[in-house]
């Protein structure tokens, strides 16, 4: 398996940026009740909370919209997990009241370089308010994340043990798209990634290979909708692996 660079895809009105560029963004004005957290403060506070648990960031990528108000990001961290993967964090936030601070649990699959969310845990979902204790929230979030990631590893093993016939796989693909978890235009991509996988590691006909077919296809979606889609698909497979 190849330990490749994680890829965060920018789309219309978004740009990939570095942490230094986040630090250079102009300050955002708040009100008595709305106190937007600067993007760089969020990232540095999260890094400090991770460091307190001896967790180190291995890779990070960020994307902001044209105004700089919305931030999307992925962080790969050094929690021991399944071979060929690592613990990952997906985050998003907005300083224009359009989105709260959100952080979700996941894992990075290196072989096809995608983010798989096989659970539905939202570690953080807090609005930008004057009463927000950011570091305290992030400390609690990291604790939740560690606990949930251990559960994710168990779920993956269940999915690997869940063998599928071709008919069962086709039914699952149909059901996920019937739930409108992903755009129907990706139906052929998911089917191709599963029945003719480009990666030998996903040749076994099991639920884990099928989940990775979905998350591989999700890379064709804009980041703003991809996180919700992978969460929804992950919830479906989480129920399957229970």
C-alpha positions in Angstrom: 0.0 0.0 0.0 1.3 3.4 -0.9 1.5 6.1 1.8 0.4 8.9 -0.6 -0.3 12.6 0.1 -3.8 13.2 1.1 -5.7 15.2 -1.4 -8.3 17.9 -0.7 -10.1 18.9 -3.9 -10.9 22.6 -4.3 -14.0 23.4 -6.4 -15.9 26.5 -7.6 -15.1 29.5 -5.3 -12.6 27.6 -3.2 -8.8 27.5 -3.1 -6.3 25.2 -1.4 -4.3 27.2 1.1 -1.5 26.6 3.6 -1.6 27.2 7.3 0.6 30.3 6.8 -2.0 31.7 4.4 -4.7 31.1 7.0 -2.7 33.1 9.5 -2.5 36.0 6.9 -6.3 36.3 6.5 -7.7 39.6 7.8 -9.5 39.5 11.2 -13.3 38.9 11.1 -15.5 41.4 13.0 -18.0 39.9 15.4 -20.8 41.2 17.6 -21.6 41.0 21.3 -23.0 37.5 20.8 -21.3 36.3 17.6 -17.5 35.8 18.2 -16.1 34.2 15.1 -13.0 32.0 15.8 -10.2 32.8 13.3 -9.3 29.8 11.2 -5.7 29.8 12.3 -6.8 29.9 15.9 -9.0 26.9 15.4 -6.2 24.9 13.8 -3.5 25.8 16.3 -5.9 25.1 19.2 -6.8 21.8 17.8 -3.1 20.9 17.3 -2.5 21.9 21.0 -5.3 19.7 22.2 -4.0 16.8 20.1 -0.5 17.4 21.4 -1.8 17.1 25.0 -2.8 13.5 24.1 0.6 12.8 22.4 -1.1 12.9 19.0 0.9 14.4 16.2 -0.5 15.8 12.9 1.1 13.9 10.0 -0.6 15.7 7.1 -2.9 18.7 6.8 -4.7 20.3 3.9 -7.1 23.3 4.0 -9.5 24.9 1.5 -11.2 28.3 1.9 -13.9 30.0 -0.2 -13.3 33.2 -2.1 -14.2 35.5 0.8 -12.1 33.4 3.2 -15.0 33.0 5.6 -15.5 29.2 5.0 -12.8 26.7 5.9 -12.7 23.0 5.1 -9.8 20.7 6.1 -8.5 17.2 6.7 -5.9 16.2 9.2 -4.1 12.8 9.3 -2.8 12.0 12.8 -0.6 9.3 14.3 -3.1 7.1 16.1 -2.2 3.4 15.5 -4.9 1.8 13.4 -5.5 -0.6 10.6 -2.6 -1.4 8.2 -2.7 0.9 5.2 -4.7 3.6 7.0 -4.4 6.2 9.7 -6.7 8.2 11.9 -8.1 11.3 10.2 -10.1 14.3 11.2 -12.5 16.2 8.9 -13.4 19.7 9.9 -15.3 22.7 8.6 -16.3 26.1 9.9 -17.5 29.5 8.7 -17.1 33.0 10.1 -20.2 34.4 8.4 -22.8 32.5 10.5 -23.5 30.0 7.7 -21.9 27.1 9.5 -20.9 26.1 13.0 -17.5 24.7 14.0 -17.7 21.0 13.1 -15.3 18.1 13.5 -15.9 14.5 12.5 -14.1 11.2 13.0 -12.7 9.1 10.2 -9.7 7.3 8.8 -7.5 7.9 5.8 -7.2 4.9 3.4 -3.7 5.3 1.8 -4.1 2.7 -0.9 -6.7 4.8 -2.8 -6.1 8.0 -0.8 -9.6 8.7 0.4 -11.3 9.6 3.6 -13.7 7.0 5.0 -16.2 7.9 7.7 -17.6 4.6 8.8 -19.2 6.1 11.9 -21.5 9.1 12.4 -19.6 10.7 15.3 -19.6 14.5 15.3 -16.9 15.4 17.8 -17.6 19.1 17.7 -20.6 21.1 16.6 -20.6 24.5 18.2 -21.6 27.9 17.1 -19.3 30.9 17.2 -20.5 32.6 20.4 -19.1 34.8 23.1 -19.4 31.9 25.6 -17.5 29.4 23.6 -14.5 27.9 25.4 -12.7 26.7 22.3 -9.8 24.8 23.9 -12.1 23.0 26.3 -14.4 22.0 23.5 -11.4 20.7 21.5 -10.0 18.8 24.4 -13.4 17.0 24.9 -13.5 16.4 21.1 -10.1 14.7 21.0 -11.1 12.4 23.9 -14.3 11.5 21.9 -12.3 11.0 18.8 -9.8 8.6 20.4 -12.6 6.5 21.8 -14.5 6.5 18.5 -11.5 5.7 16.4 -11.0 2.5 18.4 -14.6 1.6 17.5 -14.0 2.4 13.9 -11.2 -0.2 13.8 -13.6 -2.8 15.1 -16.2 -1.8 12.5 -13.6 -2.1 9.7 -12.8 -5.7 10.8 -16.5 -6.5 10.8 -16.9 -5.1 7.3 -13.9 -7.1 6.0 -15.5 -10.3 7.5 -18.8 -9.4 5.8 -18.6 -11.3 2.4 -20.9 -10.2 -0.3 -22.3 -12.0 -3.4 -22.5 -9.9 -6.5 -26.3 -9.7 -6.1 -26.0 -8.4 -2.5 -23.4 -5.8 -3.6 -25.7 -4.6 -6.4 -28.6 -4.3 -3.9 -26.5 -2.2 -1.5 -25.3 0.1 -4.3 -28.9 0.6 -5.4 -30.1 1.2 -1.8 -27.4 3.8 -1.1 -28.3 5.8 -4.2 -32.0 5.4 -3.6 -31.4 7.1 -0.2 -29.8 10.0 -2.3 -26.6 9.7 -0.2 -24.6 10.5 -3.3 -25.4 12.0 -6.8 -26.8 9.3 -9.1 -24.2 10.3 -11.7 -21.6 8.4 -9.5 -23.6 5.1 -9.7 -21.4 3.8 -12.6 -18.2 4.9 -10.9 -19.1 3.0 -7.7 -20.0 -0.1 -9.6 -16.8 0.0 -11.6 -14.6 0.6 -8.5 -16.2 -2.4 -6.8 -16.5 -4.9 -9.6 -13.3 -3.9 -11.4 -11.2 -2.4 -8.6 -8.0 -0.5 -9.6 -6.4 -1.5 -6.3 -5.7 -5.2 -5.6 -6.3 -4.6 -1.9 -10.0 -4.2 -2.6 -10.4 -7.2 -4.8 -12.0 -9.3 -2.0 -15.8 -9.2 -2.4 -16.7 -7.9 1.0 -18.4 -4.8 2.6 -15.1 -3.1 3.2 -14.2 -3.2 -0.5 -17.6 -1.8 -1.3 -17.4 1.0 1.2 -14.1 2.0 -0.4 -15.7 2.0 -3.8 -18.1 4.6 -2.5 -15.4 6.7 -0.9 -13.2 6.5 -4.0 -16.1 7.8 -6.1 -16.9 10.5 -3.6 -13.5 12.1 -4.5 -15.3 13.4 -7.6 -17.7 15.5 -5.4 -17.0 19.0 -4.2 -15.6 19.0 -0.7 -18.6 20.9 0.7 -20.9 18.0 -0.1 -18.4 15.1 0.0 -18.2 15.1 3.8 -21.9 14.8 4.3 -22.1 12.1 1.6 -19.4 10.0 3.1 -21.0 10.3 6.5 -24.3 9.2 5.2 -22.7 6.2 3.3 -20.7 5.4 6.4 -23.8 5.3 8.6 -25.3 2.7 6.1 -22.2 0.5 6.3 -22.0 1.0 10.1 -25.4 -0.5 10.5 -24.3 -3.4 8.2 -21.2 -4.1 10.2 -22.9 -4.1 13.6 
